[in-house]
Amino acid sequence: MSLARLSTLAASVFVIVASALAQDPPAAASAVPDDSIKSIEAALKERKSADEDVRSKADEKAVAAVDQLLMNYKSFDEAGKKKALGAVTDLFSVRTTVDTENRLYGAAAAFCSDIGDEGVPPLEKALKLKHLEKRIDVQEILIQSLAKHKKEKHVDMFLDLLKGDQNRVIVSATRALGEYRDADGKLRKRIVEGLVKTYANVNALDVREKGKNPVWHERLQDIEVPMNETLGVLTLQSFQSAPEWEKWFNDNRAARW
């Protein structure tokens, strides 16, 4: 074989080897959520115990398993993600009055708020579950978790919640709408209009009753700080009362936001 041919062959081998080395290393094997899912299932069985301490420890185990699933979620393949999400959202179906600080619901809601778009449907469904509808503390958690997704389709729902009769839900909806601070001007204007109308209406009713009607007086006291803060982040303005916000909005209604 000629020297020239040997040189050409050697160069070809070098190119092939260099190309192989330049390729990305094989992807690591996908993590499997089975152990954490089994931990959740075992915890749910344990919390059926009549012993309150046993139930409390079971809740701790379930929450720890949810946290582990969240940390590993991105490494799961699609089937693994589906299994993990199903196991976590099963926690919303747990019917219990014994759930220290709503840890099970809180862990599931946090998981759904952090994993991306696939976490939206379970939160929407949980808000409508009958055994959770009257649990205001859980509703607050779900509203805030859903707001983290900043979906425009949820704006009308949050605005509707401002018309309810539960002060804590109104406050949660107000703070949820503050998550849209980076939305386009048209959407922010619509949100601000809804907030200002609610704020002005409650203030007017309290003034009419001279602060003696506990319903309106307490509502105004509960909502005024979150209203001022949320309106502030949406408009980059700073006012401390409903009349000031109403005047500013009316003066700037036609402006470009």
C-alpha positions in Angstrom: 0.0 0.0 0.0 1.4 3.4 -0.9 2.4 6.0 1.6 -0.2 8.4 0.2 -3.0 5.7 0.6 -1.9 5.0 4.2 -2.1 8.8 4.9 -5.6 9.0 3.4 -6.8 6.0 5.4 -5.4 7.4 8.6 -7.0 10.7 8.0 -10.4 9.0 7.4 -10.2 7.0 10.7 -9.3 10.2 12.6 -12.4 12.0 11.2 -14.7 9.1 12.1 -13.3 8.9 15.7 -13.4 12.7 16.2 -17.0 12.8 15.0 -18.0 10.0 17.4 -16.3 11.8 20.3 -18.0 15.1 19.4 -21.5 13.6 19.7 -23.5 14.1 22.9 -23.1 11.3 25.5 -26.0 8.9 25.7 -28.9 10.3 27.7 -29.1 9.1 31.3 -31.9 6.6 32.0 -35.1 8.2 32.9 -35.9 8.2 36.6 -38.8 6.1 37.6 -41.4 7.6 40.0 -42.7 4.2 41.3 -41.1 4.4 44.8 -42.5 7.8 45.5 -45.9 6.8 44.2 -45.8 3.7 46.4 -45.0 6.0 49.4 -48.0 8.2 48.6 -50.3 5.1 48.3 -49.0 3.7 51.6 -49.4 7.0 53.4 -53.0 7.3 52.2 -53.7 3.8 53.7 -52.0 4.8 57.0 -54.0 8.0 57.4 -57.2 5.9 57.6 -56.1 5.1 61.1 -58.1 6.3 64.1 -54.9 7.5 65.7 -54.3 11.2 65.0 -50.5 10.9 65.4 -50.5 8.1 62.8 -52.4 10.2 60.4 -50.2 13.2 60.9 -47.0 11.1 60.2 -48.7 9.7 57.2 -49.3 13.2 55.9 -45.6 14.0 56.4 -44.7 10.9 54.4 -47.0 11.8 51.6 -45.8 15.4 51.4 -42.2 14.2 51.3 -43.0 11.9 48.5 -44.7 14.7 46.5 -41.6 16.9 47.0 -39.4 14.1 45.7 -41.6 13.7 42.7 -41.4 17.4 42.0 -37.6 17.4 42.1 -37.4 14.5 39.7 -40.3 15.4 37.5 -38.3 16.7 34.5 -36.3 13.5 34.3 -39.4 11.3 33.9 -40.4 10.1 30.5 -44.0 11.0 29.4 -45.4 7.8 30.9 -43.6 8.6 34.2 -44.9 12.1 34.3 -48.4 11.0 33.8 -48.1 8.5 36.6 -46.6 11.1 38.9 -49.2 13.7 38.2 -52.0 11.1 38.7 -50.7 10.1 42.1 -50.2 13.6 43.3 -53.6 14.9 42.1 -55.3 11.9 43.9 -54.5 13.9 47.1 -57.2 16.4 46.1 -59.8 13.6 46.4 -58.9 12.9 50.0 -61.8 13.8 52.3 -60.6 14.7 55.7 -61.0 17.4 58.3 -57.7 16.2 59.9 -54.9 17.6 57.7 -52.5 19.8 59.6 -52.3 23.1 57.8 -53.8 21.4 54.7 -50.5 19.9 53.9 -51.8 17.3 51.5 -53.7 19.8 49.4 -51.0 22.4 49.7 -48.3 19.9 48.5 -50.5 18.8 45.5 -51.3 22.4 44.6 -47.6 23.5 44.7 -46.7 20.5 42.5 -49.3 21.5 40.0 -48.2 25.1 40.0 -44.6 24.2 39.3 -44.6 21.5 36.6 -46.0 23.6 33.8 -49.1 23.5 31.7 -50.0 19.9 32.6 -50.7 21.1 36.1 -53.5 23.5 35.1 -56.4 21.0 34.5 -56.0 19.3 38.0 -56.1 22.7 39.7 -59.2 23.7 37.7 -60.9 20.5 38.7 -59.9 20.7 42.3 -61.5 24.2 42.6 -64.8 22.6 41.7 -64.7 19.5 44.0 -67.6 19.6 46.4 -65.7 18.6 49.5 -63.3 21.5 48.9 -65.7 24.2 47.8 -66.5 25.3 51.4 -63.0 25.0 52.7 -61.9 28.6 52.3 -58.3 27.9 53.3 -58.0 25.3 50.6 -59.7 27.6 48.0 -57.1 30.2 48.8 -54.3 27.7 48.1 -55.8 26.6 44.9 -56.5 30.1 43.6 -52.9 31.2 44.2 -51.5 28.1 42.7 -53.6 28.4 39.5 -52.6 32.1 39.2 -49.0 31.1 39.1 -49.7 29.8 35.5 -50.8 33.3 34.4 -53.3 32.0 31.9 -55.4 34.7 30.3 -58.4 32.3 30.3 -58.5 32.4 34.1 -58.8 36.2 34.4 -62.6 36.2 34.1 -62.8 33.5 36.8 -60.7 35.6 39.2 -62.7 38.7 38.4 -65.9 36.8 39.2 -64.5 35.7 42.5 -64.3 39.4 43.5 -68.1 39.5 43.5 -68.4 36.8 46.1 -69.2 37.1 49.8 -66.1 35.5 51.3 -63.6 38.1 52.2 -60.6 35.7 52.1 -61.6 34.5 48.7 -61.9 38.1 47.4 -58.4 38.8 48.8 -57.0 35.7 47.2 -58.5 36.6 43.8 -57.1 40.1 44.2 -53.6 38.8 44.8 -54.0 36.3 42.0 -54.7 39.1 39.5 -51.5 40.7 40.6 -49.7 37.8 38.8 -50.7 39.4 35.5 -48.4 42.4 36.0 -46.4 41.5 32.8 -49.5 41.1 30.7 -50.2 43.4 27.7 -51.8 46.7 28.3 -55.3 45.7 27.1 -55.5 42.8 29.6 -54.1 44.8 32.5 -56.6 47.6 31.8 -59.5 45.1 32.0 -58.2 43.6 35.2 -57.7 47.0 36.8 -61.2 48.1 35.8 -62.6 45.0 37.6 -60.5 45.6 40.7 -61.4 49.3 40.8 -65.1 48.7 40.5 -65.0 46.1 43.3 -62.9 48.4 45.6 -65.1 51.5 44.9 -68.3 49.6 45.4 -67.2 48.2 48.8 -65.9 51.6 49.8 -69.2 53.3 48.8 -71.3 50.9 50.8 -69.1 51.3 53.8 -69.4 55.1 53.5 -73.2 54.9 53.1 -73.5 52.8 56.3 -71.0 55.2 58.1 -68.8 52.3 58.9 -71.4 50.7 61.2 -72.3 47.7 59.0 -69.8 45.0 59.9 -70.1 43.3 56.5 -68.9 46.2 54.5 -66.6 47.7 57.1 -64.7 44.4 57.6 -64.6 43.7 53.9 -63.1 47.1 53.2 -60.6 46.6 55.9 -59.7 43.2 54.6 -59.3 44.2 50.9 -57.8 47.6 51.0 -54.2 46.6 51.4 -54.2 43.8 48.8 -56.2 46.1 46.5 -53.7 48.9 46.8 -50.7 46.5 46.3 -52.2 44.7 43.3 -53.4 47.9 41.6 -49.9 49.3 42.2 -48.0 46.4 40.5 -50.5 46.5 37.6 -50.3 50.2 37.0 -47.0 51.3 38.6 -49.1 53.9 40.4 -49.4 54.4 44.2 -52.6 55.3 45.9 -54.1 54.3 49.2 -57.8 54.6 48.8 -60.7 53.5 46.5 -61.6 57.1 45.5 -58.1 57.8 44.4 -57.9 54.7 42.3 -61.3 55.3 40.8 -60.3 58.9 39.8 -57.0 57.8 38.4 -58.6 55.0 36.3 -61.3 57.3 35.0 -58.7 59.9 34.0 -56.6 57.2 32.2 -59.2 54.9 30.9 -58.7 56.1 27.3 -54.9 56.2 27.6 -52.6 53.6 26.0 -51.4 51.2 28.7 
